[in-house]
């Protein structure tokens, strides 16, 4: 009798549906809670439904971290809000040499381009000297006033856990949270030029001494194609790891992806792909609506 009861209990247990457990520290939307959530490399993650604001996947979304060149989305918004002429020519100076991280640049001192082309290089290929030149030449008072405007803009967007100290993201003190960066992505996608420039695949410029330079998008998802991306930005300094934000349509929904502190460029891209696959592979979930 005992063996028979034990057998019945085992059979009943095997017949019960198994709810998948999320990885430790990960929260998922209720409609996705029955599916195994992917384990992502990024230390901080937030995936939002851009229409409803619902968090579909989050991990350490309110942990403040360095954001590297994700900062350039704010640089672009402040520039475009300023109303300065985008056709005006500006020149890279010695002030744009990186004396903080000692990074190099193919944009030589003396290179003169329109503000519009500088903005394209800053957003598409994360060109630091382009972003620094724009910040130095936009307002009377130079870069310090520009950074003040960046922080004012952040506050106006409700980014209360964000601070900027420079326009490029090379300064490790440029810090934010995934939750705040989602707000910045939502604001940035309202600017047509930011949408266009962050999703441009390639561009060439004429540098000093008539040297032709080829630039490509820093985001592999843009270069590979296959994603319906409205706006994106990548970032990297050692302290921030590999970062990426984007707004893209998955299924029929615009999603906001924030991925911070991944171990490698491929890791942040793979994280985005794994989230997309996870969401698209479950008919009857939010995507079916």
Kinemage of the C-alpha trace (Angstrom):
@kinemage 1
@onewidth
@group {chain A} dominant
@subgroup {mainchain}
@vectorlist {calphas} color= white
{ca unk a 1} P 0.000 0.000 0.000
{ca unk a 2} L 2.797 2.433 0.905
{ca unk a 3} L 4.542 1.745 -2.409
{ca unk a 4} L 1.288 2.317 -4.287
{ca unk a 5} L 0.675 5.672 -2.534
{ca unk a 6} L 4.266 6.757 -3.212
{ca unk a 7} L 3.867 5.820 -6.869
{ca unk a 8} L 0.664 7.855 -7.125
{ca unk a 9} L 2.357 10.879 -5.529
{ca unk a 10} L 5.284 10.692 -7.968
{ca unk a 11} L 2.903 10.412 -10.926
{ca unk a 12} L 0.906 13.418 -9.720
{ca unk a 13} L 4.058 15.477 -9.291
{ca unk a 14} L 5.255 14.621 -12.779
{ca unk a 15} L 1.893 15.622 -14.226
{ca unk a 16} L 1.962 19.103 -12.650
{ca unk a 17} L 3.108 21.998 -14.882
{ca unk a 18} L 6.565 23.317 -14.006
{ca unk a 19} L 6.935 27.091 -13.691
{ca unk a 20} L 10.333 28.228 -14.859
{ca unk a 21} L 12.426 30.077 -12.332
{ca unk a 22} L 14.117 33.309 -13.372
{ca unk a 23} L 17.864 33.666 -12.803
{ca unk a 24} L 18.728 35.069 -9.382
{ca unk a 25} L 18.055 38.794 -9.138
{ca unk a 26} L 16.014 38.896 -12.361
{ca unk a 27} L 12.412 40.129 -12.478
{ca unk a 28} L 10.166 39.427 -15.473
{ca unk a 29} L 6.675 40.519 -16.471
{ca unk a 30} L 3.885 38.342 -15.117
{ca unk a 31} L 2.897 37.087 -18.567
{ca unk a 32} L 6.435 35.792 -19.091
{ca unk a 33} L 6.904 34.283 -15.639
{ca unk a 34} L 6.108 30.757 -16.821
{ca unk a 35} L 8.970 30.711 -19.306
{ca unk a 36} L 12.635 30.259 -18.529
{ca unk a 37} L 14.210 33.706 -18.653
{ca unk a 38} L 17.593 33.950 -20.366
{ca unk a 39} L 20.733 34.412 -18.309
{ca unk a 40} L 22.389 37.553 -19.608
{ca unk a 41} L 26.003 38.611 -19.359
{ca unk a 42} L 25.224 42.294 -18.743
{ca unk a 43} L 25.350 43.270 -15.074
{ca unk a 44} L 22.441 45.708 -15.345
{ca unk a 45} L 19.508 45.164 -17.711
{ca unk a 46} L 16.139 46.762 -18.365
{ca unk a 47} L 13.773 45.822 -21.187
{ca unk a 48} L 10.673 48.009 -21.392
{ca unk a 49} L 7.583 47.924 -23.563
{ca unk a 50} L 7.810 51.343 -25.194
{ca unk a 51} L 4.031 51.674 -25.480
{ca unk a 52} L 2.938 50.625 -22.003
{ca unk a 53} L 6.084 51.253 -19.967
{ca unk a 54} L 5.883 47.707 -18.601
{ca unk a 55} L 9.196 46.181 -17.536
{ca unk a 56} L 9.514 42.833 -19.302
{ca unk a 57} L 12.943 41.939 -17.882
{ca unk a 58} L 15.046 43.730 -15.321
{ca unk a 59} L 18.202 43.069 -13.376
{ca unk a 60} L 19.933 45.655 -11.172
{ca unk a 61} L 17.940 48.322 -13.023
{ca unk a 62} L 18.411 50.933 -10.285
{ca unk a 63} L 22.121 50.374 -9.658
{ca unk a 64} L 24.092 53.477 -10.535
{ca unk a 65} L 26.972 52.788 -12.905
{ca unk a 66} L 29.353 54.524 -15.349
{ca unk a 67} L 27.676 54.816 -18.767
{ca unk a 68} L 30.580 55.658 -21.099
{ca unk a 69} L 29.523 56.832 -24.573
{ca unk a 70} L 25.836 56.317 -23.908
{ca unk a 71} L 26.372 59.911 -22.688
{ca unk a 72} L 26.501 61.061 -26.307
{ca unk a 73} L 22.727 60.725 -26.664
{ca unk a 74} L 22.398 63.538 -24.127
{ca unk a 75} L 25.124 65.497 -25.904
{ca unk a 76} L 23.117 65.217 -29.127
{ca unk a 77} L 19.860 66.352 -27.501
{ca unk a 78} L 21.481 69.384 -25.878
{ca unk a 79} L 23.122 70.353 -29.166
{ca unk a 80} L 19.862 70.054 -31.111
{ca unk a 81} L 17.899 71.894 -28.411
{ca unk a 82} L 20.376 74.798 -28.560
{ca unk a 83} L 19.259 75.895 -32.012
{ca unk a 84} L 22.812 76.538 -33.262
{ca unk a 85} L 23.425 76.165 -36.974
{ca unk a 86} L 24.235 72.580 -37.916
{ca unk a 87} L 25.742 73.799 -41.179
{ca unk a 88} L 28.354 75.938 -39.434
{ca unk a 89} L 31.889 74.591 -39.724
{ca unk a 90} L 33.734 73.736 -36.505
{ca unk a 91} L 37.335 72.648 -36.068
{ca unk a 92} L 38.934 70.027 -33.837
{ca unk a 93} L 41.463 71.707 -31.536
{ca unk a 94} L 44.094 70.644 -29.034
{ca unk a 95} L 41.377 70.873 -26.377
{ca unk a 96} L 39.817 67.712 -27.826
{ca unk a 97} L 42.903 65.562 -27.177
{ca unk a 98} L 41.962 62.973 -24.552
{ca unk a 99} L 44.193 63.637 -21.568
{ca unk a 100} L 41.973 61.597 -19.239
{ca unk a 101} L 42.009 58.105 -20.774
{ca unk a 102} L 44.647 58.819 -23.437
{ca unk a 103} L 42.472 57.324 -26.141
{ca unk a 104} L 43.397 57.933 -29.751
{ca unk a 105} L 41.296 59.273 -32.601
{ca unk a 106} L 41.501 59.331 -36.372
{ca unk a 107} L 39.901 62.782 -36.301
{ca unk a 108} L 43.095 64.825 -36.383
{ca unk a 109} L 43.492 68.221 -34.748
{ca unk a 110} L 42.697 70.787 -37.440
{ca unk a 111} L 39.921 68.749 -39.053
{ca unk a 112} L 37.040 71.036 -39.999
{ca unk a 113} L 33.539 69.686 -40.549
{ca unk a 114} L 29.994 70.959 -40.203
{ca unk a 115} L 28.312 70.467 -36.856
{ca unk a 116} L 25.930 68.083 -38.570
{ca unk a 117} L 28.768 65.853 -39.746
{ca unk a 118} L 30.445 66.012 -36.338
{ca unk a 119} L 27.172 64.900 -34.777
{ca unk a 120} L 26.899 62.015 -37.217
{ca unk a 121} L 30.384 60.788 -36.299
{ca unk a 122} L 29.701 61.157 -32.573
{ca unk a 123} L 26.484 59.143 -32.731
{ca unk a 124} L 27.268 56.612 -35.453
{ca unk a 125} L 30.842 55.667 -34.609
{ca unk a 126} L 31.135 57.168 -31.104
{ca unk a 127} L 33.854 59.615 -32.180
{ca unk a 128} L 34.978 61.312 -28.960
{ca unk a 129} L 36.704 64.295 -30.517
{ca unk a 130} L 33.587 65.059 -32.554
{ca unk a 131} L 31.426 65.120 -29.417
{ca unk a 132} L 33.994 67.209 -27.524
{ca unk a 133} L 34.261 69.713 -30.396
{ca unk a 134} L 30.491 70.144 -30.460
{ca unk a 135} L 30.370 70.747 -26.717
{ca unk a 136} L 33.177 73.308 -26.827
{ca unk a 137} L 31.682 75.327 -29.692
{ca unk a 138} L 27.936 75.384 -28.978
{ca unk a 139} L 27.557 77.879 -26.116
{ca unk a 140} L 29.397 80.959 -24.982
{ca unk a 141} L 31.270 79.594 -22.000
{ca unk a 142} L 32.318 76.429 -23.777
{ca unk a 143} L 32.244 72.866 -22.522
{ca unk a 144} L 31.445 73.632 -18.883
{ca unk a 145} L 28.202 75.390 -19.846
{ca unk a 146} L 27.356 72.566 -22.234
{ca unk a 147} L 27.729 69.981 -19.454
{ca unk a 148} L 25.519 72.094 -17.201
{ca unk a 149} L 22.847 71.947 -19.909
{ca unk a 150} L 23.245 68.178 -20.092
{ca unk a 151} L 22.475 67.896 -16.402
{ca unk a 152} L 19.536 70.303 -16.666
{ca unk a 153} L 18.129 68.229 -19.515
{ca unk a 154} L 18.519 65.052 -17.480
{ca unk a 155} L 16.614 66.574 -14.589
{ca unk a 156} L 13.843 67.739 -16.924
{ca unk a 157} L 13.433 64.151 -18.126
{ca unk a 158} L 13.112 62.859 -14.571
{ca unk a 159} L 16.570 61.260 -14.634
{ca unk a 160} L 17.152 61.812 -10.930
{ca unk a 161} L 19.929 59.209 -10.615
{ca unk a 162} L 22.086 60.601 -13.416
{ca unk a 163} L 24.987 63.042 -13.574
{ca unk a 164} L 27.248 64.153 -16.405
{ca unk a 165} L 30.760 65.550 -16.102
{ca unk a 166} L 31.766 65.503 -19.769
{ca unk a 167} L 30.105 65.222 -23.208
{ca unk a 168} L 31.930 62.100 -24.405
{ca unk a 169} L 31.527 59.561 -21.611
{ca unk a 170} L 35.260 59.138 -21.109
{ca unk a 171} L 34.828 60.545 -17.589
{ca unk a 172} L 33.982 57.673 -15.233
{ca unk a 173} L 31.869 60.101 -13.193
{ca unk a 174} L 29.213 60.101 -15.923
{ca unk a 175} L 26.884 57.742 -14.100
{ca unk a 176} L 23.266 56.645 -14.387
{ca unk a 177} L 20.933 53.696 -13.933
{ca unk a 178} L 19.238 51.481 -16.482
{ca unk a 179} L 15.908 52.935 -15.375
{ca unk a 180} L 17.098 56.495 -16.052
{ca unk a 181} L 18.685 55.558 -19.376
{ca unk a 182} L 15.390 54.114 -20.574
{ca unk a 183} L 13.939 57.612 -20.096
{ca unk a 184} L 16.802 59.081 -22.108
{ca unk a 185} L 16.268 56.632 -24.968
{ca unk a 186} L 12.562 57.491 -25.070
{ca unk a 187} L 13.431 61.187 -25.290
{ca unk a 188} L 16.190 60.706 -27.878
{ca unk a 189} L 13.978 58.763 -30.286
{ca unk a 190} L 11.806 61.876 -30.693
{ca unk a 191} L 14.665 63.630 -32.555
{ca unk a 192} L 14.698 62.707 -36.285
{ca unk a 193} L 18.438 63.390 -36.671
{ca unk a 194} L 19.318 61.207 -33.687
{ca unk a 195} L 17.249 58.379 -35.140
{ca unk a 196} L 18.888 58.801 -38.536
{ca unk a 197} L 22.466 59.213 -37.344
{ca unk a 198} L 22.502 56.415 -34.759
{ca unk a 199} L 21.242 53.956 -37.384
{ca unk a 200} L 23.499 55.062 -40.272
{ca unk a 201} L 25.717 52.139 -41.195
{ca unk a 202} L 28.696 53.873 -42.838
{ca unk a 203} L 30.026 57.337 -43.642
{ca unk a 204} L 33.213 58.827 -45.042
{ca unk a 205} L 34.760 62.221 -44.411
{ca unk a 206} L 37.533 64.325 -45.861
{ca unk a 207} L 40.034 64.951 -43.089
{ca unk a 208} L 43.144 67.139 -43.000
{ca unk a 209} L 45.471 66.963 -45.995
{ca unk a 210} L 42.491 65.678 -48.055
{ca unk a 211} L 42.665 62.292 -46.387
{ca unk a 212} L 39.506 60.201 -46.885
{ca unk a 213} L 38.447 58.370 -43.716
{ca unk a 214} L 35.861 55.598 -43.612
{ca unk a 215} L 33.701 55.270 -40.498
{ca unk a 216} L 31.269 52.514 -39.585
{ca unk a 217} L 28.537 52.153 -36.992
{ca unk a 218} L 29.809 50.978 -33.613
{ca unk a 219} L 26.769 48.714 -33.137
{ca unk a 220} L 26.981 45.266 -34.740
{ca unk a 221} L 23.180 44.996 -34.774
{ca unk a 222} L 23.040 47.968 -37.150
{ca unk a 223} L 25.838 46.637 -39.333
{ca unk a 224} L 24.341 43.137 -39.531
{ca unk a 225} L 20.829 44.336 -40.386
{ca unk a 226} L 17.754 42.315 -39.551
{ca unk a 227} L 16.659 44.501 -36.633
{ca unk a 228} L 14.075 47.290 -36.852
{ca unk a 229} L 16.020 49.825 -34.780
{ca unk a 230} L 14.745 53.359 -34.239
{ca unk a 231} L 17.626 54.672 -32.112
{ca unk a 232} L 20.703 53.147 -30.484
{ca unk a 233} L 24.025 53.933 -28.835
{ca unk a 234} L 26.931 51.836 -27.661
{ca unk a 235} L 29.529 52.681 -25.048
{ca unk a 236} L 32.755 51.430 -23.530
{ca unk a 237} L 35.345 52.413 -21.002
{ca unk a 238} L 37.008 49.870 -18.744
{ca unk a 239} L 35.043 50.945 -15.684
{ca unk a 240} L 31.687 50.730 -17.496
{ca unk a 241} L 32.220 47.559 -19.485
{ca unk a 242} L 30.428 47.124 -22.801
{ca unk a 243} L 27.123 48.996 -22.841
{ca unk a 244} L 24.271 49.391 -25.295
{ca unk a 245} L 20.897 51.093 -25.397
{ca unk a 246} L 18.376 50.906 -28.193
{ca unk a 247} L 14.754 51.111 -29.160
{ca unk a 248} L 13.677 48.400 -31.579
{ca unk a 249} L 10.472 46.736 -32.687
{ca unk a 250} L 10.131 43.143 -31.502
{ca unk a 251} L 7.055 41.373 -32.763
{ca unk a 252} L 4.686 44.326 -33.053
{ca unk a 253} L 5.928 46.263 -30.043
{ca unk a 254} L 8.583 48.973 -29.672
{ca unk a 255} L 10.949 47.835 -26.926
{ca unk a 256} L 13.615 49.778 -25.075
{ca unk a 257} L 16.780 47.784 -24.346
{ca unk a 258} L 19.314 48.946 -21.743
{ca unk a 259} L 22.324 46.648 -21.312
{ca unk a 260} L 25.157 47.824 -19.050
{ca unk a 261} L 28.516 46.342 -18.114
{ca unk a 262} L 28.717 43.336 -20.414
{ca unk a 263} L 32.028 41.537 -20.659
{ca unk a 264} L 32.562 42.035 -24.384
{ca unk a 265} L 31.047 43.661 -27.462
{ca unk a 266} L 29.712 40.280 -28.533
{ca unk a 267} L 28.194 39.757 -25.066
{ca unk a 268} L 26.020 42.867 -25.201
{ca unk a 269} L 24.880 41.971 -28.725
{ca unk a 270} L 24.163 38.378 -27.714
{ca unk a 271} L 22.191 39.602 -24.699
{ca unk a 272} L 19.957 41.678 -26.976
{ca unk a 273} L 19.503 38.760 -29.360
{ca unk a 274} L 18.680 36.353 -26.523
{ca unk a 275} L 16.020 38.700 -25.151
{ca unk a 276} L 14.497 39.059 -28.616
{ca unk a 277} L 14.436 35.289 -29.142
{ca unk a 278} L 12.942 34.713 -25.676
{ca unk a 279} L 10.086 37.113 -26.302
{ca unk a 280} L 9.361 36.022 -29.865
{ca unk a 281} L 9.382 32.322 -29.064
{ca unk a 282} L 6.272 32.345 -26.866
{ca unk a 283} L 2.990 32.750 -28.781
{ca unk a 284} L 0.194 33.711 -26.465
{ca unk a 285} L 2.412 36.060 -24.506
{ca unk a 286} L 2.316 39.886 -24.753
{ca unk a 287} L 3.636 39.682 -28.342
{ca unk a 288} L 0.483 37.964 -29.546
{ca unk a 289} L -1.646 40.972 -28.696
